[in-house]
């Protein structure tokens, strides 16, 4: 049968349950019992007749928890198919045997999730600064049950980050020996885990003390999925909420007259000044009477700067510089064709 180890202590504090039903013959066999309290390893085995637990040590049965006493530890019910391992202290007080089993606190006995790697041994509690994370709100932390769970530890400088259920729960200064353990784990490609305890909106991570003889716990078997650690965020009620001030988002309303820009239409003709001297020489070269043209221009009226332009000459034979010239040539050609039309090919009357 598989063994499930309970935490030896909770942030350095042990919580033991004193047995009412003990087996004195087995307890008195423990060596050096008369010299003082003796710490021994024990195993809790389920008792299906009483619905309690039998406490066994290497020498035999030390005692038992009946059904009524077992009700104080409801989380142990999910471990009925396993052997729960822990420690017990046996001593003689005022001539009476006293057996105290280290069972811990009920809500913190069994973590709600499973560890995905080596687990650090307990011994010293480190309180997380939960205000450094945006994954979990203050309302969710307040709604968290009193429970225990495993967190993964990641080193960032001299601070470690604790995460669970894909959420960052908070940060805390890493003690020197814990930082060294995390660095060695990263070099070996491993992720270290630790037990964490939640109560009253606070979360504490249990790490080894600097002078601990053991830095790691025995392997903890995986259990079936249990209740969530972090409560679900509150559902939205469909109400819109303004997160900015209207004055910061809206510009002031325009007041007074608004100037409108004047629309200017581009002119198609060139505004460059005309070279009248060149035009005059061009007209004389064609045999045009410049004085007559100047008189015509002067008779048009309007602006005195008005000038005339000569029509361009064809650049090659058969080419014309204007549409009217081409139309005239077409008409002349059509007339010649009519004069040379052969008899008998015309229209019949």
Secondary structure, DSSP 4 states (H G I P E B T S, - for coil): --EEEPPS-BTTB--EEE-SEE-HHHHTTSTTGGGS-EEEEEEEEEETTTTEEEEEETTEEEEEE-HHHHTT-GGGGGGTTSEEEEEEEEEEETTEEEEEEE---GGGSS-SS--SS-BBPP-EEEE-BGGG-SSS-HHHHHH--SEEEEEEEEEETTEEEEEETTEEEEEEEPPHHHHHHHHHHHHTT--EEEEEEEETTEEEEEE--TT-S--BPPPPPP----S-SSPPPPPP-S-----S-HHHHSPPPP-S--PPPPP-PPPSS--SPP-HHHHHHHHHHTT--HHHHHHHHHHT-S-TT----PPPPPSSTT--SSHHHHHHHHHHHHHHHHHTPPTT-S---
